[in-house]
């Protein structure tokens, strides 16, 4: 099954609106969906989004999902592997990248000064 995300040409993004907290995330972490046809029930499609951490925001448990995830730290700082109190972990600077297959535990995450990530999530539909 091919992806059915919309065809979108270059256009300015309103970085001040359209942000929402994804399910299971703390309020200081918000997403802005850029394009999506993902169906997590049928395990099809893909999603492109921005994920923004407010300064000091952190998650407390690792994440795991059943789709591929590619992440590019565009701006700010991101620490991976903090504890439930937001302490510790390995810090990363802008212009770093991660690619995770389905089923891989990752995180928790925190940002001291805030950050913006560009993420792509997709199902490997060739495995169906």
Backbone as XML, in Angstrom:
<?xml version="1.0"?>
<chain id="A" units="angstrom">
  <residue number="1" name="UNK">
    <atom name="N" x="0.851" y="-1.181" z="0.000"/>
    <atom name="CA" x="0.000" y="0.000" z="0.000"/>
    <atom name="C" x="0.894" y="1.240" z="0.000"/>
  </residue>
  <residue number="2" name="UNK">
    <atom name="N" x="0.714" y="2.150" z="-0.927"/>
    <atom name="CA" x="1.547" y="3.354" z="-0.975"/>
    <atom name="C" x="1.145" y="4.355" z="0.106"/>
  </residue>
  <residue number="3" name="UNK">
    <atom name="N" x="2.077" y="5.238" z="0.405"/>
    <atom name="CA" x="1.765" y="6.322" z="1.338"/>
    <atom name="C" x="0.768" y="7.268" z="0.696"/>
  </residue>
  <residue number="4" name="UNK">
    <atom name="N" x="-0.104" y="7.845" z="1.494"/>
    <atom name="CA" x="-1.119" y="8.768" z="0.997"/>
    <atom name="C" x="-1.048" y="10.118" z="1.694"/>
  </residue>
  <residue number="5" name="UNK">
    <atom name="N" x="0.146" y="10.528" z="2.080"/>
    <atom name="CA" x="0.285" y="11.867" z="2.655"/>
    <atom name="C" x="0.018" y="12.881" z="1.555"/>
  </residue>
  <residue number="6" name="UNK">
    <atom name="N" x="-0.427" y="14.075" z="1.939"/>
    <atom name="CA" x="-0.734" y="15.085" z="0.912"/>
    <atom name="C" x="0.520" y="15.619" z="0.226"/>
  </residue>
  <residue number="7" name="UNK">
    <atom name="N" x="0.332" y="16.085" z="-0.995"/>
    <atom name="CA" x="1.398" y="16.778" z="-1.719"/>
    <atom name="C" x="1.410" y="18.213" z="-1.213"/>
  </residue>
  <residue number="8" name="UNK">
    <atom name="N" x="2.515" y="18.612" z="-0.613"/>
    <atom name="CA" x="2.653" y="19.961" z="-0.065"/>
    <atom name="C" x="3.936" y="20.571" z="-0.608"/>
  </residue>
  <residue number="9" name="UNK">
    <atom name="N" x="3.830" y="21.718" z="-1.255"/>
    <atom name="CA" x="5.020" y="22.439" z="-1.704"/>
    <atom name="C" x="5.492" y="23.358" z="-0.586"/>
  </residue>
  <residue number="10" name="UNK">
    <atom name="N" x="6.634" y="23.975" z="-0.761"/>
    <atom name="CA" x="7.174" y="24.861" z="0.261"/>
    <atom name="C" x="6.160" y="25.926" z="0.653"/>
  </residue>
  <residue number="11" name="UNK">
    <atom name="N" x="5.984" y="26.088" z="1.949"/>
    <atom name="CA" x="5.117" y="27.122" z="2.497"/>
    <atom name="C" x="5.626" y="27.463" z="3.891"/>
  </residue>
  <residue number="12" name="UNK">
    <atom name="N" x="5.377" y="28.680" z="4.343"/>
    <atom name="CA" x="5.869" y="29.056" z="5.676"/>
    <atom name="C" x="5.096" y="28.312" z="6.770"/>
  </residue>
  <residue number="13" name="UNK">
    <atom name="N" x="5.810" y="27.907" z="7.806"/>
    <atom name="CA" x="5.176" y="27.275" z="8.961"/>
    <atom name="C" x="4.916" y="28.328" z="10.032"/>
  </residue>
  <residue number="14" name="UNK">
    <atom name="N" x="3.735" y="28.289" z="10.604"/>
    <atom name="CA" x="3.417" y="29.137" z="11.750"/>
    <atom name="C" x="3.948" y="28.424" z="12.988"/>
  </residue>
  <residue number="15" name="UNK">
    <atom name="N" x="5.056" y="28.876" z="13.503"/>
    <atom name="CA" x="5.691" y="28.197" z="14.635"/>
    <atom name="C" x="5.069" y="28.591" z="15.974"/>
  </residue>
  <residue number="16" name="UNK">
    <atom name="N" x="4.047" y="29.461" z="15.952"/>
    <atom name="CA" x="3.413" y="29.908" z="17.188"/>
    <atom name="C" x="2.081" y="29.225" z="17.468"/>
  </residue>
  <residue number="17" name="UNK">
    <atom name="N" x="1.552" y="28.479" z="16.508"/>
    <atom name="CA" x="0.262" y="27.827" z="16.739"/>
    <atom name="C" x="0.285" y="26.414" z="16.162"/>
  </residue>
  <residue number="18" name="UNK">
    <atom name="N" x="-0.745" y="25.643" z="16.512"/>
    <atom name="CA" x="-0.875" y="24.292" z="15.994"/>
    <atom name="C" x="-0.102" y="23.239" z="16.769"/>
  </residue>
  <residue number="19" name="UNK">
    <atom name="N" x="0.417" y="23.579" z="17.926"/>
    <atom name="CA" x="1.163" y="22.639" z="18.763"/>
    <atom name="C" x="0.215" y="21.971" z="19.747"/>
  </residue>
  <residue number="20" name="UNK">
    <atom name="N" x="0.397" y="20.675" z="19.979"/>
    <atom name="CA" x="-0.415" y="19.954" z="20.960"/>
    <atom name="C" x="0.441" y="18.897" z="21.642"/>
  </residue>
  <residue number="21" name="UNK">
    <atom name="N" x="0.095" y="18.585" z="22.876"/>
    <atom name="CA" x="0.819" y="17.553" z="23.610"/>
    <atom name="C" x="0.377" y="16.185" z="23.118"/>
  </residue>
  <residue number="22" name="UNK">
    <atom name="N" x="1.303" y="15.361" z="22.635"/>
    <atom name="CA" x="0.930" y="14.008" z="22.180"/>
    <atom name="C" x="0.472" y="13.150" z="23.355"/>
  </residue>
  <residue number="23" name="UNK">
    <atom name="N" x="-0.388" y="12.174" z="23.105"/>
    <atom name="CA" x="-0.814" y="11.263" z="24.186"/>
    <atom name="C" x="0.393" y="10.595" z="24.847"/>
  </residue>
  <residue number="24" name="UNK">
    <atom name="N" x="0.392" y="10.574" z="26.174"/>
    <atom name="CA" x="1.459" y="9.927" z="26.920"/>
    <atom name="C" x="2.673" y="10.801" z="27.198"/>
  </residue>
  <residue number="25" name="UNK">
    <atom name="N" x="2.663" y="12.050" z="26.734"/>
    <atom name="CA" x="3.784" y="12.966" z="26.945"/>
    <atom name="C" x="3.433" y="13.989" z="28.016"/>
  </residue>
  <residue number="26" name="UNK">
    <atom name="N" x="4.425" y="14.523" z="28.747"/>
    <atom name="CA" x="4.152" y="15.614" z="29.686"/>
    <atom name="C" x="3.826" y="16.906" z="28.931"/>
  </residue>
  <residue number="27" name="UNK">
    <atom name="N" x="3.196" y="17.838" z="29.615"/>
    <atom name="CA" x="2.702" y="19.061" z="28.967"/>
    <atom name="C" x="3.795" y="19.942" z="28.366"/>
  </residue>
  <residue number="28" name="UNK">
    <atom name="N" x="5.030" y="19.832" z="28.798"/>
    <atom name="CA" x="6.118" y="20.656" z="28.262"/>
    <atom name="C" x="6.683" y="20.157" z="26.942"/>
  </residue>
  <residue number="29" name="UNK">
    <atom name="N" x="6.103" y="19.077" z="26.415"/>
    <atom name="CA" x="6.540" y="18.525" z="25.131"/>
    <atom name="C" x="5.341" y="18.556" z="24.192"/>
  </residue>
  <residue number="30" name="UNK">
    <atom name="N" x="5.515" y="19.200" z="23.029"/>
    <atom name="CA" x="4.404" y="19.376" z="22.099"/>
    <atom name="C" x="4.819" y="18.997" z="20.682"/>
  </residue>
  <residue number="31" name="UNK">
    <atom name="N" x="3.842" y="18.551" z="19.909"/>
    <atom name="CA" x="4.081" y="18.204" z="18.515"/>
    <atom name="C" x="3.305" y="19.131" z="17.587"/>
  </residue>
  <residue number="32" name="UNK">
    <atom name="N" x="3.831" y="19.279" z="16.396"/>
    <atom name="CA" x="3.156" y="19.980" z="15.308"/>
    <atom name="C" x="3.221" y="19.033" z="14.116"/>
  </residue>
  <residue number="33" name="UNK">
    <atom name="N" x="2.076" y="18.486" z="13.731"/>
    <atom name="CA" x="2.019" y="17.552" z="12.614"/>
    <atom name="C" x="2.176" y="18.342" z="11.314"/>
  </residue>
  <residue number="34" name="UNK">
    <atom name="N" x="3.117" y="17.913" z="10.487"/>
    <atom name="CA" x="3.337" y="18.568" z="9.197"/>
    <atom name="C" x="2.552" y="17.873" z="8.093"/>
  </residue>
  <residue number="35" name="UNK">
    <atom name="N" x="2.608" y="16.557" z="8.061"/>
    <atom name="CA" x="1.853" y="15.763" z="7.082"/>
    <atom name="C" x="1.708" y="14.365" z="7.657"/>
  </residue>
  <residue number="36" name="UNK">
    <atom name="N" x="0.539" y="13.757" z="7.453"/>
    <atom name="CA" x="0.328" y="12.431" z="8.033"/>
    <atom name="C" x="-0.772" y="11.675" z="7.322"/>
  </residue>
  <residue number="37" name="UNK">
    <atom name="N" x="-0.543" y="10.388" z="7.141"/>
    <atom name="CA" x="-1.604" y="9.456" z="6.779"/>
    <atom name="C" x="-1.458" y="8.209" z="7.645"/>
  </residue>
  <residue number="38" name="UNK">
    <atom name="N" x="-0.772" y="8.354" z="8.780"/>
    <atom name="CA" x="-0.487" y="7.197" z="9.631"/>
    <atom name="C" x="-1.783" y="6.674" z="10.262"/>
  </residue>
  <residue number="39" name="UNK">
    <atom name="N" x="-1.904" y="5.372" z="10.303"/>
    <atom name="CA" x="-3.012" y="4.705" z="10.978"/>
    <atom name="C" x="-2.381" y="3.673" z="11.896"/>
  </residue>
  <residue number="40" name="UNK">
    <atom name="N" x="-2.292" y="4.016" z="13.180"/>
    <atom name="CA" x="-1.599" y="3.145" z="14.121"/>
    <atom name="C" x="-2.403" y="1.889" z="14.444"/>
  </residue>
  <residue number="41" name="UNK">
    <atom name="N" x="-3.698" y="1.874" z="14.159"/>
    <atom name="CA" x="-4.508" y="0.671" z="14.346"/>
    <atom name="C" x="-4.251" y="-0.327" z="13.224"/>
  </residue>
  <residue number="42" name="UNK">
    <atom name="N" x="-4.255" y="0.173" z="11.981"/>
    <atom name="CA" x="-4.012" y="-0.694" z="10.821"/>
    <atom name="C" x="-2.523" y="-0.895" z="10.538"/>
  </residue>
  <residue number="43" name="UNK">
    <atom name="N" x="-1.689" y="-0.109" z="11.241"/>
    <atom name="CA" x="-0.230" y="-0.173" z="11.079"/>
    <atom name="C" x="0.190" y="0.132" z="9.646"/>
  </residue>
  <residue number="44" name="UNK">
    <atom name="N" x="-0.324" y="1.267" z="9.147"/>
    <atom name="CA" x="0.000" y="1.731" z="7.800"/>
    <atom name="C" x="0.327" y="3.223" z="7.828"/>
  </residue>
  <residue number="45" name="UNK">
    <atom name="N" x="1.010" y="3.659" z="6.785"/>
    <atom name="CA" x="1.227" y="5.084" z="6.578"/>
    <atom name="C" x="2.456" y="5.645" z="7.262"/>
  </residue>
  <residue number="46" name="UNK">
    <atom name="N" x="2.511" y="6.974" z="7.246"/>
    <atom name="CA" x="3.657" y="7.676" z="7.818"/>
    <atom name="C" x="3.227" y="9.042" z="8.342"/>
  </residue>
  <residue number="47" name="UNK">
    <atom name="N" x="4.118" y="9.644" z="9.119"/>
    <atom name="CA" x="3.849" y="10.961" z="9.710"/>
    <atom name="C" x="5.150" y="11.731" z="9.758"/>
  </residue>
  <residue number="48" name="UNK">
    <atom name="N" x="5.083" y="13.010" z="9.432"/>
    <atom name="CA" x="6.199" y="13.940" z="9.614"/>
    <atom name="C" x="5.748" y="14.974" z="10.634"/>
  </residue>
  <residue number="49" name="UNK">
    <atom name="N" x="6.587" y="15.225" z="11.625"/>
    <atom name="CA" x="6.192" y="16.181" z="12.653"/>
    <atom name="C" x="7.398" y="16.901" z="13.216"/>
  </residue>
  <residue number="50" name="UNK">
    <atom name="N" x="7.116" y="18.019" z="13.859"/>
    <atom name="CA" x="8.081" y="18.698" z="14.702"/>
    <atom name="C" x="7.721" y="18.344" z="16.136"/>
  </residue>
  <residue number="51" name="UNK">
    <atom name="N" x="8.708" y="18.114" z="16.968"/>
    <atom name="CA" x="8.489" y="17.874" z="18.391"/>
    <atom name="C" x="9.301" y="18.919" z="19.135"/>
  </residue>
  <residue number="52" name="UNK">
    <atom name="N" x="8.622" y="19.669" z="20.000"/>
    <atom name="CA" x="9.270" y="20.773" z="20.714"/>
    <atom name="C" x="9.261" y="20.497" z="22.221"/>
  </residue>
  <residue number="53" name="UNK">
    <atom name="N" x="10.434" y="20.625" z="22.831"/>
    <atom name="CA" x="10.561" y="20.549" z="24.285"/>
    <atom name="C" x="10.694" y="21.965" z="24.823"/>
  </residue>
  <residue number="54" name="UNK">
    <atom name="N" x="9.888" y="22.316" z="25.804"/>
    <atom name="CA" x="10.087" y="23.573" z="26.511"/>
    <atom name="C" x="11.333" y="23.441" z="27.379"/>
  </residue>
  <residue number="55" name="UNK">
    <atom name="N" x="11.989" y="24.553" z="27.723"/>
    <atom name="CA" x="13.155" y="24.462" z="28.609"/>
    <atom name="C" x="12.793" y="23.734" z="29.906"/>
  </residue>
  <residue number="56" name="UNK">
    <atom name="N" x="13.617" y="22.765" z="30.272"/>
    <atom name="CA" x="13.402" y="22.010" z="31.499"/>
    <atom name="C" x="12.442" y="20.842" z="31.379"/>
  </residue>
  <residue number="57" name="UNK">
    <atom name="N" x="11.790" y="20.670" z="30.240"/>
    <atom name="CA" x="10.819" y="19.573" z="30.081"/>
    <atom name="C" x="11.537" y="18.234" z="29.991"/>
  </residue>
  <residue number="58" name="UNK">
    <atom name="N" x="10.904" y="17.199" z="30.549"/>
    <atom name="CA" x="11.481" y="15.858" z="30.440"/>
    <atom name="C" x="10.395" y="14.798" z="30.553"/>
  </residue>
  <residue number="59" name="UNK">
    <atom name="N" x="10.676" y="13.657" z="29.938"/>
    <atom name="CA" x="9.819" y="12.488" z="30.090"/>
    <atom name="C" x="10.441" y="11.604" z="31.172"/>
  </residue>
  <residue number="60" name="UNK">
    <atom name="N" x="9.660" y="10.640" z="31.670"/>
    <atom name="CA" x="10.123" y="9.874" z="32.825"/>
    <atom name="C" x="10.302" y="8.383" z="32.566"/>
  </residue>
  <residue number="61" name="UNK">
    <atom name="N" x="9.792" y="7.888" z="31.445"/>
    <atom name="CA" x="9.915" y="6.462" z="31.123"/>
    <atom name="C" x="10.331" y="6.314" z="29.661"/>
  </residue>
  <residue number="62" name="UNK">
    <atom name="N" x="10.970" y="5.208" z="29.320"/>
    <atom name="CA" x="11.330" y="4.978" z="27.919"/>
    <atom name="C" x="10.091" y="4.828" z="27.032"/>
  </residue>
  <residue number="63" name="UNK">
    <atom name="N" x="10.263" y="5.126" z="25.769"/>
    <atom name="CA" x="9.230" y="4.959" z="24.755"/>
    <atom name="C" x="9.546" y="3.713" z="23.933"/>
  </residue>
  <residue number="64" name="UNK">
    <atom name="N" x="8.514" y="3.084" z="23.382"/>
    <atom name="CA" x="8.667" y="2.000" z="22.420"/>
    <atom name="C" x="7.433" y="2.042" z="21.527"/>
  </residue>
  <residue number="65" name="UNK">
    <atom name="N" x="7.627" y="1.838" z="20.239"/>
    <atom name="CA" x="6.482" y="1.835" z="19.329"/>
    <atom name="C" x="6.708" y="0.815" z="18.227"/>
  </residue>
  <residue number="66" name="UNK">
    <atom name="N" x="5.650" y="0.568" z="17.459"/>
    <atom name="CA" x="5.686" y="-0.502" z="16.456"/>
    <atom name="C" x="5.970" y="0.012" z="15.051"/>
  </residue>
  <residue number="67" name="UNK">
    <atom name="N" x="6.460" y="1.228" z="14.930"/>
    <atom name="CA" x="6.812" y="1.797" z="13.634"/>
    <atom name="C" x="8.254" y="2.292" z="13.660"/>
  </residue>
  <residue number="68" name="UNK">
    <atom name="N" x="8.806" y="2.511" z="12.485"/>
    <atom name="CA" x="10.125" y="3.127" z="12.358"/>
    <atom name="C" x="10.045" y="4.581" z="12.796"/>
  </residue>
  <residue number="69" name="UNK">
    <atom name="N" x="11.174" y="5.089" z="13.295"/>
    <atom name="CA" x="11.246" y="6.497" z="13.681"/>
    <atom name="C" x="12.621" y="7.035" z="13.316"/>
  </residue>
  <residue number="70" name="UNK">
    <atom name="N" x="12.619" y="8.164" z="12.602"/>
    <atom name="CA" x="13.851" y="8.886" z="12.319"/>
    <atom name="C" x="13.729" y="10.257" z="12.966"/>
  </residue>
  <residue number="71" name="UNK">
    <atom name="N" x="14.790" y="10.675" z="13.651"/>
    <atom name="CA" x="14.752" y="11.905" z="14.442"/>
    <atom name="C" x="15.988" y="12.739" z="14.129"/>
  </residue>
  <residue number="72" name="UNK">
    <atom name="N" x="15.767" y="14.022" z="13.860"/>
    <atom name="CA" x="16.853" y="14.968" z="13.626"/>
    <atom name="C" x="16.724" y="16.096" z="14.638"/>
  </residue>
  <residue number="73" name="UNK">
    <atom name="N" x="17.738" y="16.274" z="15.482"/>
    <atom name="CA" x="17.756" y="17.371" z="16.454"/>
    <atom name="C" x="18.178" y="18.628" z="15.703"/>
  </residue>
  <residue number="74" name="UNK">
    <atom name="N" x="17.210" y="19.465" z="15.429"/>
    <atom name="CA" x="17.422" y="20.643" z="14.604"/>
    <atom name="C" x="18.042" y="21.789" z="15.393"/>
  </residue>
  <residue number="75" name="UNK">
    <atom name="N" x="17.479" y="22.062" z="16.564"/>
    <atom name="CA" x="17.974" y="23.167" z="17.371"/>
    <atom name="C" x="17.795" y="22.854" z="18.844"/>
  </residue>
  <residue number="76" name="UNK">
    <atom name="N" x="18.669" y="23.410" z="19.687"/>
    <atom name="CA" x="18.573" y="23.225" z="21.133"/>
    <atom name="C" x="19.391" y="22.040" z="21.611"/>
  </residue>
  <residue number="77" name="UNK">
    <atom name="N" x="19.083" y="21.594" z="22.826"/>
    <atom name="CA" x="19.799" y="20.482" z="23.440"/>
    <atom name="C" x="18.818" y="19.371" z="23.794"/>
  </residue>
  <residue number="78" name="UNK">
    <atom name="N" x="19.269" y="18.139" z="23.690"/>
    <atom name="CA" x="18.457" y="16.989" z="24.057"/>
    <atom name="C" x="19.337" y="16.009" z="24.816"/>
  </residue>
  <residue number="79" name="UNK">
    <atom name="N" x="18.846" y="15.556" z="25.969"/>
    <atom name="CA" x="19.536" y="14.548" z="26.758"/>
    <atom name="C" x="18.728" y="13.269" z="26.704"/>
  </residue>
  <residue number="80" name="UNK">
    <atom name="N" x="19.409" y="12.155" z="26.479"/>
    <atom name="CA" x="18.769" y="10.850" z="26.351"/>
    <atom name="C" x="19.174" y="9.977" z="27.534"/>
  </residue>
  <residue number="81" name="UNK">
    <atom name="N" x="18.176" y="9.366" z="28.184"/>
    <atom name="CA" x="18.457" y="8.415" z="29.250"/>
    <atom name="C" x="18.437" y="8.997" z="30.651"/>
  </residue>
  <residue number="82" name="UNK">
    <atom name="N" x="17.727" y="10.099" z="30.848"/>
    <atom name="CA" x="17.594" y="10.649" z="32.194"/>
    <atom name="C" x="16.741" y="9.714" z="33.064"/>
  </residue>
  <residue number="83" name="UNK">
    <atom name="N" x="16.804" y="9.937" z="34.384"/>
    <atom name="CA" x="15.973" y="9.153" z="35.295"/>
    <atom name="C" x="14.595" y="9.800" z="35.455"/>
  </residue>
  <residue number="84" name="UNK">
    <atom name="N" x="13.751" y="9.234" z="36.319"/>
    <atom name="CA" x="12.377" y="9.729" z="36.486"/>
    <atom name="C" x="12.311" y="11.138" z="37.068"/>
  </residue>
  <residue number="85" name="UNK">
    <atom name="N" x="13.429" y="11.610" z="37.629"/>
    <atom name="CA" x="13.492" y="12.966" z="38.171"/>
    <atom name="C" x="14.148" y="13.943" z="37.195"/>
  </residue>
  <residue number="86" name="UNK">
    <atom name="N" x="14.484" y="13.468" z="35.992"/>
    <atom name="CA" x="15.109" y="14.326" z="34.996"/>
    <atom name="C" x="16.608" y="14.465" z="35.158"/>
  </residue>
  <residue number="87" name="UNK">
    <atom name="N" x="17.230" y="13.638" z="35.970"/>
    <atom name="CA" x="18.674" y="13.715" z="36.221"/>
    <atom name="C" x="19.426" y="12.716" z="35.351"/>
  </residue>
  <residue number="88" name="UNK">
    <atom name="N" x="20.677" y="13.082" z="34.993"/>
    <atom name="CA" x="21.550" y="12.171" z="34.262"/>
    <atom name="C" x="21.228" y="12.097" z="32.782"/>
  </residue>
  <residue number="89" name="UNK">
    <atom name="N" x="21.812" y="11.111" z="32.119"/>
    <atom name="CA" x="21.616" y="10.916" z="30.694"/>
    <atom name="C" x="22.778" y="11.435" z="29.876"/>
  </residue>
  <residue number="90" name="UNK">
    <atom name="N" x="22.702" y="11.203" z="28.569"/>
    <atom name="CA" x="23.749" y="11.627" z="27.634"/>
    <atom name="C" x="23.249" y="12.807" z="26.804"/>
  </residue>
  <residue number="91" name="UNK">
    <atom name="N" x="23.921" y="13.960" z="26.888"/>
    <atom name="CA" x="23.472" y="15.143" z="26.144"/>
    <atom name="C" x="23.892" y="15.112" z="24.672"/>
  </residue>
  <residue number="92" name="UNK">
    <atom name="N" x="23.038" y="15.685" z="23.827"/>
    <atom name="CA" x="23.320" y="15.804" z="22.401"/>
    <atom name="C" x="23.080" y="17.242" z="21.956"/>
  </residue>
  <residue number="93" name="UNK">
    <atom name="N" x="23.875" y="17.674" z="20.988"/>
    <atom name="CA" x="23.806" y="19.033" z="20.449"/>
    <atom name="C" x="23.034" y="19.009" z="19.124"/>
  </residue>
  <residue number="94" name="UNK">
    <atom name="N" x="22.689" y="20.185" z="18.603"/>
    <atom name="CA" x="21.991" y="20.246" z="17.312"/>
    <atom name="C" x="22.771" y="19.547" z="16.197"/>
  </residue>
  <residue number="95" name="UNK">
    <atom name="N" x="22.018" y="19.167" z="15.180"/>
    <atom name="CA" x="22.521" y="18.522" z="13.982"/>
    <atom name="C" x="22.986" y="17.098" z="14.275"/>
  </residue>
  <residue number="96" name="UNK">
    <atom name="N" x="22.236" y="16.419" z="15.156"/>
    <atom name="CA" x="22.453" y="15.002" z="15.414"/>
    <atom name="C" x="21.202" y="14.233" z="14.997"/>
  </residue>
  <residue number="97" name="UNK">
    <atom name="N" x="21.356" y="12.947" z="14.751"/>
    <atom name="CA" x="20.318" y="12.140" z="14.107"/>
    <atom name="C" x="20.217" y="10.769" z="14.758"/>
  </residue>
  <residue number="98" name="UNK">
    <atom name="N" x="19.004" y="10.208" z="14.784"/>
    <atom name="CA" x="18.773" y="8.842" z="15.245"/>
    <atom name="C" x="17.803" y="8.162" z="14.290"/>
  </residue>
  <residue number="99" name="UNK">
    <atom name="N" x="17.982" y="6.862" z="14.091"/>
    <atom name="CA" x="17.060" y="6.040" z="13.299"/>
    <atom name="C" x="16.760" y="4.796" z="14.119"/>
  </residue>
  <residue number="100" name="UNK">
    <atom name="N" x="15.474" y="4.583" z="14.439"/>
    <atom name="CA" x="15.098" y="3.480" z="15.331"/>
    <atom name="C" x="14.109" y="2.547" z="14.652"/>
  </residue>
  <residue number="101" name="UNK">
    <atom name="N" x="14.406" y="1.250" z="14.628"/>
    <atom name="CA" x="13.429" y="0.291" z="14.109"/>
    <atom name="C" x="12.310" y="0.056" z="15.117"/>
  </residue>
  <residue number="102" name="UNK">
    <atom name="N" x="11.227" y="-0.557" z="14.683"/>
    <atom name="CA" x="10.135" y="-0.887" z="15.599"/>
    <atom name="C" x="10.628" y="-1.737" z="16.769"/>
  </residue>
  <residue number="103" name="UNK">
    <atom name="N" x="10.033" y="-1.512" z="17.946"/>
    <atom name="CA" x="10.322" y="-2.333" z="19.113"/>
    <atom name="C" x="11.525" y="-1.923" z="19.934"/>
  </residue>
  <residue number="104" name="UNK">
    <atom name="N" x="12.222" y="-0.858" z="19.543"/>
    <atom name="CA" x="13.407" y="-0.412" z="20.275"/>
    <atom name="C" x="12.997" y="0.576" z="21.370"/>
  </residue>
  <residue number="105" name="UNK">
    <atom name="N" x="13.395" y="0.277" z="22.599"/>
    <atom name="CA" x="13.145" y="1.212" z="23.711"/>
    <atom name="C" x="14.132" y="2.368" z="23.597"/>
  </residue>
  <residue number="106" name="UNK">
    <atom name="N" x="13.656" y="3.592" z="23.839"/>
    <atom name="CA" x="14.501" y="4.783" z="23.764"/>
    <atom name="C" x="13.986" y="5.837" z="24.725"/>
  </residue>
  <residue number="107" name="UNK">
    <atom name="N" x="14.909" y="6.646" z="25.235"/>
    <atom name="CA" x="14.543" y="7.650" z="26.228"/>
    <atom name="C" x="14.808" y="7.116" z="27.618"/>
  </residue>
  <residue number="108" name="UNK">
    <atom name="N" x="14.240" y="7.796" z="28.598"/>
    <atom name="CA" x="13.511" y="9.061" z="28.554"/>
    <atom name="C" x="14.383" y="10.202" z="28.024"/>
  </residue>
  <residue number="109" name="UNK">
    <atom name="N" x="13.715" y="11.352" z="27.802"/>
    <atom name="CA" x="14.373" y="12.504" z="27.198"/>
    <atom name="C" x="14.148" y="13.753" z="28.040"/>
  </residue>
  <residue number="110" name="UNK">
    <atom name="N" x="15.104" y="14.679" z="27.944"/>
    <atom name="CA" x="14.926" y="15.985" z="28.579"/>
    <atom name="C" x="15.668" y="17.029" z="27.760"/>
  </residue>
  <residue number="111" name="UNK">
    <atom name="N" x="15.306" y="18.279" z="27.998"/>
    <atom name="CA" x="16.006" y="19.397" z="27.368"/>
    <atom name="C" x="16.171" y="20.507" z="28.393"/>
  </residue>
  <residue number="112" name="UNK">
    <atom name="N" x="17.399" y="20.919" z="28.607"/>
    <atom name="CA" x="17.682" y="21.982" z="29.573"/>
    <atom name="C" x="17.193" y="23.344" z="29.071"/>
  </residue>
  <residue number="113" name="UNK">
    <atom name="N" x="17.512" y="23.662" z="27.811"/>
    <atom name="CA" x="17.202" y="24.989" z="27.272"/>
    <atom name="C" x="16.085" y="24.966" z="26.245"/>
  </residue>
  <residue number="114" name="UNK">
    <atom name="N" x="15.522" y="23.775" z="25.965"/>
    <atom name="CA" x="14.486" y="23.632" z="24.943"/>
    <atom name="C" x="15.102" y="23.148" z="23.643"/>
  </residue>
  <residue number="115" name="UNK">
    <atom name="N" x="14.286" y="22.511" z="22.811"/>
    <atom name="CA" x="14.784" y="22.034" z="21.528"/>
    <atom name="C" x="13.624" y="21.807" z="20.565"/>
  </residue>
  <residue number="116" name="UNK">
    <atom name="N" x="13.969" y="21.660" z="19.293"/>
    <atom name="CA" x="13.010" y="21.269" z="18.266"/>
    <atom name="C" x="13.620" y="20.104" z="17.492"/>
  </residue>
  <residue number="117" name="UNK">
    <atom name="N" x="12.833" y="19.041" z="17.372"/>
    <atom name="CA" x="13.212" y="17.852" z="16.630"/>
    <atom name="C" x="12.323" y="17.736" z="15.394"/>
  </residue>
  <residue number="118" name="UNK">
    <atom name="N" x="12.882" y="17.249" z="14.298"/>
    <atom name="CA" x="12.089" y="16.861" z="13.134"/>
    <atom name="C" x="12.040" y="15.349" z="13.141"/>
  </residue>
  <residue number="119" name="UNK">
    <atom name="N" x="10.825" y="14.784" z="13.084"/>
    <atom name="CA" x="10.659" y="13.337" z="13.160"/>
    <atom name="C" x="9.840" y="12.808" z="11.992"/>
  </residue>
  <residue number="120" name="UNK">
    <atom name="N" x="10.207" y="11.611" z="11.548"/>
    <atom name="CA" x="9.427" y="10.875" z="10.554"/>
    <atom name="C" x="9.116" y="9.512" z="11.159"/>
  </residue>
  <residue number="121" name="UNK">
    <atom name="N" x="7.843" y="9.152" z="11.181"/>
    <atom name="CA" x="7.388" y="7.846" z="11.672"/>
    <atom name="C" x="6.752" y="7.115" z="10.505"/>
  </residue>
  <residue number="122" name="UNK">
    <atom name="N" x="7.038" y="5.824" z="10.357"/>
    <atom name="CA" x="6.426" y="5.084" z="9.257"/>
    <atom name="C" x="6.421" y="3.581" z="9.547"/>
  </residue>
  <residue number="123" name="UNK">
    <atom name="N" x="5.447" y="2.916" z="8.962"/>
    <atom name="CA" x="5.338" y="1.470" z="9.033"/>
    <atom name="C" x="6.015" y="0.856" z="7.813"/>
  </residue>
  <residue number="124" name="UNK">
    <atom name="N" x="6.675" y="-0.273" z="8.003"/>
    <atom name="CA" x="7.305" y="-1.000" z="6.916"/>
    <atom name="C" x="6.226" y="-1.896" z="6.308"/>
  </residue>
  <residue number="125" name="UNK">
    <atom name="N" x="5.561" y="-1.362" z="5.293"/>
    <atom name="CA" x="4.424" y="-2.065" z="4.699"/>
    <atom name="C" x="4.848" y="-3.197" z="3.777"/>
  </residue>
  <residue number="126" name="UNK">
    <atom name="N" x="6.147" y="-3.310" z="3.496"/>
    <atom name="CA" x="6.615" y="-4.431" z="2.674"/>
    <atom name="C" x="6.589" y="-5.743" z="3.471"/>
  </residue>
  <residue number="127" name="UNK">
    <atom name="N" x="6.487" y="-5.634" z="4.791"/>
    <atom name="CA" x="6.480" y="-6.823" z="5.654"/>
    <atom name="C" x="5.087" y="-7.441" z="5.761"/>
  </residue>
  <residue number="128" name="UNK">
    <atom name="N" x="4.076" y="-6.828" z="5.130"/>
    <atom name="CA" x="2.702" y="-7.340" z="5.236"/>
    <atom name="C" x="2.419" y="-8.387" z="4.212"/>
  </residue>
</chain>
